[in-house]
């Protein structure tokens, strides 16, 4: 059964996965490293560059709040099953 908690838990797991994804070790193997975002001035960013920017932004902004949300989710699971 699909509940609001399962949606929150899936989002939390996805954000955790994005935050621990290593650019140097994993993404650069597939051409998604730092060098993939090279573009000229005034050129529109490609879809690939926008996804990389989104991953970096999530990693920068969500790192500290994710620690708190993970603790809350763990406590919730321990207390309520």
C-alpha positions in Angstrom: 0.0 0.0 0.0 1.3 3.4 -0.9 1.3 5.9 1.9 2.7 9.4 2.6 5.4 7.8 4.7 6.6 5.6 1.9 6.8 8.7 -0.4 8.9 10.6 2.3 11.1 7.5 2.8 11.7 7.1 -1.0 12.6 10.8 -1.3 15.0 10.6 1.7 16.7 7.5 0.2 17.0 9.2 -3.2 18.6 12.3 -1.6 21.0 10.1 0.3 22.0 8.4 -2.9 22.6 11.7 -4.6 24.7 13.0 -1.7 27.0 10.0 -1.5 27.5 9.7 -5.3 31.2 10.4 -6.0 31.9 12.5 -9.1 35.6 11.5 -9.3 35.1 7.8 -8.8 31.7 7.0 -10.4 30.4 9.8 -12.6 33.7 10.5 -14.5 33.8 6.9 -15.7 30.7 7.6 -17.7 31.6 11.1 -18.9 29.6 12.9 -16.2 32.5 14.4 -14.4 33.6 18.0 -13.9 35.0 18.3 -17.4 31.6 17.5 -18.9 30.2 20.9 -18.0 32.5 22.9 -20.3 30.5 25.4 -22.4 31.0 28.8 -23.9 29.8 32.1 -22.6 26.2 32.7 -23.6 25.5 29.2 -24.8 22.5 27.4 -23.2 23.5 24.6 -20.8 22.9 21.1 -22.1 20.6 18.7 -20.3 23.6 16.8 -19.0 25.1 19.9 -17.6 21.9 20.9 -15.9 21.6 17.5 -14.3 25.2 17.7 -13.1 24.5 21.2 -11.6 21.3 19.8 -9.9 23.4 16.9 -8.4 26.0 19.4 -7.1 23.4 21.7 -5.7 21.6 18.9 -3.9 24.9 17.7 -2.5 25.8 21.2 -1.3 22.5 22.3 0.1 21.0 19.1 1.5 24.0 17.6 3.2 23.4 19.0 6.8 19.6 18.8 6.8 19.8 15.2 5.6 21.6 14.2 8.7 18.7 15.5 10.8 16.1 13.9 8.6 17.9 10.6 8.7 17.9 10.7 12.5 14.2 11.5 12.6 13.4 8.7 10.1 15.4 6.2 12.1 13.8 7.2 15.4 10.4 7.1 13.7 11.1 3.6 12.4 12.4 2.4 15.8 9.5 3.8 17.8 6.6 3.0 15.5 7.9 0.1 13.5 
